[in-house]
């Protein structure tokens, strides 16, 4: 059954990581390394089952292949999940044990932060392997990638507003932001700076209160977010929130946010088009974080990273052009753009991206 699933998704390698003493149960999925070593974050989440964790890591790692390809990076796609509650189950031993598994892959997989993980956790991983990005600046890293993900999402939003409404005036429109983690809160701040009306929700009431008190947002219930009369729905939490139950309730004209796997399935993506809603493909919108940490492979420079974020605007514009050209939904247009690049570069039979050699030469602790 597992191998049939891997055939469907096209993965190269899946590693199950277990260390009883450290309490580690994790899965590393390497989807595709045609463009270079697989880079993608590690997520820590209290999955209800191991099957649920496997399904998530397979979807996320495949998404990283497409995200990195569309972003123009010389890296492939991978992802890791740690089964556990990030509020109660974190420890030095757990993350160092995970780092040892990353190290055992010899650079085929390079990790970073994702949901439930922060830069302090990455410090422990870094003690066991050099194949980690998003570490503290004292190690030559870039730190927390969340602000870059949010800024990149703003660039995607500008392109999408221009496509839908013919202008880029963020403040003219209203937004329903679901999820106020590191990325979501930074995204709210960017919207507020541009004078936007913002509705927010999150499972953490303290974060909701912060968005209300500091950024003038209007709080709504977890389920009520799908009913608000906003122009743009911006999912910034977990995936699958555009589904059979929620979509009929949408008054939104645009879907553009930082969450991964926003569409429950392809059929929902097709229905979004039928309803006249413009969907900004998630992995093109939220590529800012991986763009930022990918620069660590060649030597990090913040100014260069900020310039790189602006290419997300052009990537979204290109996706919309392909959708028009081929008469297909935007989510398929994004896939087509990624697949065309992977195919062309793969035929060149180049060695793994030049960043890999430089990255392997980095000395831990410097």
N, C-alpha and C positions, 0 to 999 in steps of 0.2 A: 504493500500500500504506500509506504513512504517513497519507494523508488518511482512509483507511478506518479506521485505528486511532484517529485523532482523533475521528472520528464516533462510534466505539464508546465512548470515554471521555468525550466531550463537552467537549474542550478549546477554549478561545478562541484561544490563540496558543502557538506553540513557537518558540523562538529558538535557533539553533545559533551558538555563540560560538567564534571561532578567532583566535588571535594567535600566529603562528609564532615571532616573536622572544621572546615571553614564555613560550612553551611551553603556551599555554592551549588546551584543548579542553573546552568546557562546553556544557551544554544548560539553558536556562531554560524551564520549562513553566508557563503561566498557565492554570489550569483554569476558574475561575469568578470573576467580579467583581460578581455581583449584590449582595452584601452590602457590598462595598467593595473597595479595592485588594487584590490578591493578596499574602498574606504567608506565607512559608515559608522554612525554612532552606536553606543550601547544603551539600551533602554532597560530600566528596572521597574517591574510592574507585578502586582499580586495576581497573576493569571489564575483563573479558576481551575485550569487543567494544563497538563503538559501539551496536549493536542492544541489547545488555544494558543499557547506560547509558540509552538512550532508554526502554526498557521500565520501568526503575526510576523515572525522573523522572516519567513519565506516571502511574504508580501512586501515587507519593508525593504529587504535586501534587493529584490527585483526592482523596486521603485528607485533605489539608490543607483542602480545601473543606468536607468533612464534619466534620472536627475543629473548625474555626473556627465552623461553624454550630451544632454541638451545644454548644460552649463559650459560646454567646451573644455572640460578638464581632461587631463591625461591620466585618469584613474578609473578603475572599474567600480562595481557595486557590491557591497556587503553590508551586513548588519549583525548585531548581537542583542540578545535579550537575557536578562537575569531574572529568574523567577523569585520574587520576594517583595515585601512591602518597603518602599524607600524610606518610610517614616520610622520603621522599627528594626529593620533587618540589616542595615549597613554595618560593616566593620572593616577594619584594616585587613584582616585575614581574608575576608571574602574577596575584596578587590585585588589583593595581591595574588590570590589563587587564580582569579580570572586573568590577571596579567600574564601569568605563567602559561596559560592556554594560548593566549594571543601570541606570545613569544614562540611557542612551539610551531606555529604556522610559518615562521621564517619570513615574514613580510608579505605574504599573500593577502593578509587582512590587516588593515590599520584602523584602529578604533578612535572614538571621540565621544563627546557627551550627547545624550539624548534625554528623553523624558525620565525623570526620577534620578538623574545623575548630574553632579555639578563638578566644578573644577577641582574641588578638594578630593573627590572620589578618584578623579583622574590622576591625582598626585600619587596615590597608592598603586594604581595600575602601572604608572610610569616607573616605579621602583623595580618592576619585574620585566619591563619590555620597553624598547625604544619605539615600538610601532604604535604610538598613541599621539594624537593631536589634541589641541585645545587645552594643553597644560599651561601652567602659570608662565607669565612673561619672563621670570628669572631663568627659565629653562630654554628660552628662545621661542616659546609658544605664544599664542594669541589670546589665551584666557577664554573666558566665556564667549561662545559664538552667538549667543541669543540676540544681542543688539544688531549684529550683522544680518541674521535671519529676518529680523523685523524690518530693518531698513531695506533689505532686498524685497520683502513682501510689499513694501510701499512702492517700490519701483514697478513691480508687477501690477499693483493696483492702478498706478498712473496710466500704464499702457492699456489696461482693461477699461478704465473710465473713458479714455480717449476713444477706444473701439466702440463702446456702447453708447456714450452720450456726446462724443465729439469734443470733449474738453478734459482737462486734467485738474480741475478745481475741486480738490478733496473736500473742502469746507462746504460745498454746495449740497453734499449728499449725507445721508445718515447710514449708520453701520451697526450691525448686530454682531458683537464679538463674543464668541463662545470659547472660554478658556483664558485664564489670566495668569498663566505661568510666566516664566522668564521672557519668552517670546511674546505672548499675548499682551502682557502688561506694557512692554516696550512699544508694541504696535499701537496700543491705545494712546500712549503718550505722543507718538508721531501723528496720529489722527487729531488729537486734541490741539497740538501745536498748529495745526492747519485749520482749526475752527470747526471741526466736524461735530455733529450730533452722534452720540454713541450710546448704545444699549449694551450692557454686559451681564454675563452670568458665569459662575464657577462653583465647583463643589466646596471651595474654601471661602467661607464668609469673610475672613479677614482680607483676602485679596479683593473681593467685591467692594468692601468698605474702602479700601485704598483707592480703587478706581473711581469711586463716587466722590471721595473727599479731596483727592489730589487732582483728578482730571475731569471732574464734573460729569461723569457718566451717569446714566440712569440704570439702576439695578432691576433685573427681572428674574423670575424663577428659572430653574434649570430647563424645564419643559416649555416655558413661555417664550423662550428666545426664538422659537420657530414661528411664532405668530406676530412678532412685532412689525410695525409698518416701516421697515427700514429699506433703503435702496440696495444695500450690499450685505450679504451674509458672509461673515469672516470666521470660519471655524479655526480655532487655534489650540484645540485640545487633541483628543484621540480621533481616529478615523471613523468612517462609516456613518456620519451623521446626516448625510444626504441619502435618504432611503425611502422605502415605500410608505412608511408611516409619517415622515416629516415633510417630504416634498409637496404633497397636496396642500399643505398649510402655508407654503411660502408665498409671501407678497414681494419677495426680493426680485430685483431685476438682474443682479450680478451675484455670483459666488466667487469670492476671492479671499483666501486666508492661508495661514501657515501650517495647518495640520496636514498630516500625511493620509493618503488613501481616503479622501473625503467622500467619494462616490461609493455607495455600497456595492455596486456592480456595474457592468457596462450597460445593462438595460436601463438603469437609473440615469446614466449619462445620456442615453438617447432620449429619455423622457424629459430631461432638463432642457434639451434643445427644442423639443416640441412645445414646451411651455414658454419659449421665448426668453429663457434665462441664459445669460452668458456665463459660462464656466471657465475660470482661469485655471488651467491644469496645475494641481497642487505642487508637483515636484519641480515645475518650472518656477513657480512663485516662491517656494521656500528654499531655494538653492543658495541663498546668501551665506548661511552658516557653513555649508560644506565648501563653498568657494573660499571662504575666509581661512578655514583650517587647512585646506589644500595648499595654500601659499606657504605653510610651514615646511613643506617638503623641499622647497627651494631657498628658504630663508625668509622669514616673515617681515612684511612691511605694511603698516596700517594704512598709509596713504594709498598704496597700490590696491589694498583690499577694498577700500571705499570706492575707488574708481571701478573696480571689477564688479561691484554690486550693481552698477548702473547698466551693465550688459543684460541684466534680467529684463529690463524694459524692452530691449531689442529682441530678446528671445521670445517674449510673449507676442510681440508684434509679428514676428516670423511665424509663430504657431497659428495666429489668426489668418495670416496670408495663406498658409498651407490648407487650413480648413476651407477657405474660400476656393482655392485652386482645385482641390480634390473633392469638394462637396461632402466633407465629413465633419463629425463633431470635433470640438476642440480637443477633447481628451485623446481621440485617435490621431489628431494632427500632431500632438506632442509626441506620442509614441513613434509616429512616422519620422519625425525629425531626429529622434534619438536613434532609431534603428538604421536610418540612412547613414548617420555618422559612424556608428559601430561597424557597419558593413564596409564602408569605404576605408576606414583606418585598418580594419582587420585584414583586408586584402593587401595592404601594404606590407603586412607581416613584420611590423616594426617590433623591436624589443620593448619590454615594459617601460612605461614612461620614464623620462630622464630623472624625474623627481625621486624615483625609487633608489637610484644609486646614491644620490646625495643624502637621502634620508637615512639609508643604511649606514652612511659614514658619520652620522651625528653621534657624538659621544654623550651618553646619559650623564646627567648631572651638571653639564656645562651651561 
